[in-house]
């Protein structure tokens, strides 16, 4: 200890110790970084490093610019002008913004205004704007049926501002698909994709004219495939559900995958406000192309049926029938002498697939069978007695509303049924067998005096004023004799009832 103290008293030692302390303090005050980290920091701050980061971020996000540039020219804007129709005195002008709303969903009992049309006056239904896309270089265009159904004139406008008056070649209401034709050549066309390859989570792009803003682009992802809509007018479409923003004016426009192929036609939205709320639905393009091909080939759309009534397979049914999980379509009824009956299908069978296409839910079956041509043979995979079997059935033709003629058809005489407020049509022989009825006339719509008397859509007319009726000609003659009251005998479900209808003076 004495030696250490002694050394600190020496001048040389004190100078050396002071130098060491100064060096230690200087070093301690420096940032604690390594050579490697400094090099990395310098590199990241350089222009080359910033560009690398930007490129990496771009590679992680989809870029739709090339898709829109390549396919956008084949997307068109559609403008319609409405037909003149008879209107009821409502107190609202057809130019009123609420006129179309009440026309669709029912008019309240408002007193007529001085400017409102008289009962039965012909007024032009307001037109609208929508979208479509070109599928052939010689001018065939696809859009929604509801876009052009009531149109007196259809104008197709391209992205280069050329305009064409389009001819409506055909519409198919069950699928909401319409085929138009414009007089032009060498037009840009879209590429057609395969909806069956879609998977939830994939990016998709819509191009259309929301609110009239032509060639607007919106993007999102596939939320679900083969979505059945319980409130839809069709049992023949399993929709593609997306979160792509779709608004009025997008109807009929194409839905693209990232390969630039059309995989659907934007058709509907789910909304409580009337505008987009995050859920939209598209018709698979293979369904639309099938409709187009049939319309161009034979002027109408034929659909298949096998003559069964079906219901959903829930967990209880799956357990009861020994199925591994809920799937398929449970056959609850068979049409006598129909394709299913002739093919050996029985009530209690569960249809698991048709021609190799799986039936996960009961709603899948009508869409699959409906796509098959009448006369074709289909192979059905069934679950019966806790085992899988295969049966073959011959597809029959389903008569749809779009191919039926009614009293209001331009080819049919008018006036007699109008007195009652009825829209009626004849039943086909196949429908009479299926419904097990002796009647020949079915009510498609009841309005005016008939509705007030209690006549309902779907009622089957058996007789008029106590006499049987077997054709539209007889029906018109019987109700057109000037009576003030007409008594209809109708079949409603399993009951027969007389309904008296008081007829107003003509």
Secondary structure, DSSP 8 states (H G I E B T S, - for coil): -HHHHHHTTSHHHHHHHHHHHHHHHHHHTS----HHHHHHHHHHTSHHHHHHHHHHHHHHS---HHHHHHHGGGEEEEEEEE-EEE----S--TTSTTHHHHHHH--------TTS--TT-EEE---EEEEEEE-STTSEEEE-HHHHTTEEEEEEE-TT--EEEEEEEEEETTTTEEEEE-S-SS----EE--GGG--TT-EEEEEE-GGG-TTEEEEEEEEEEEE--TTSS-SS--EEEE-----TT-TT-EEEETTSEEEEEEEEE--SSSS--S-EEEEEHHHHHHHHHHHHHHSS--EEE--EEEEE--HHHHHHHT-SSS-SEEEEEE-TTSHHHHHT--TT-EEEEETTEE--SHHHHHHHHHTS-TT-EEEEEEEETTEEEEEEEE-EEE--GGG---TTSTTS--STTTTTTEEEEE--HHHHHHHT-S--EEEEEE-HHHHHHT--TT-EEEEETTEE--SHHHHHHHHTS--SEEEEEEEETTEEEEEEEE----
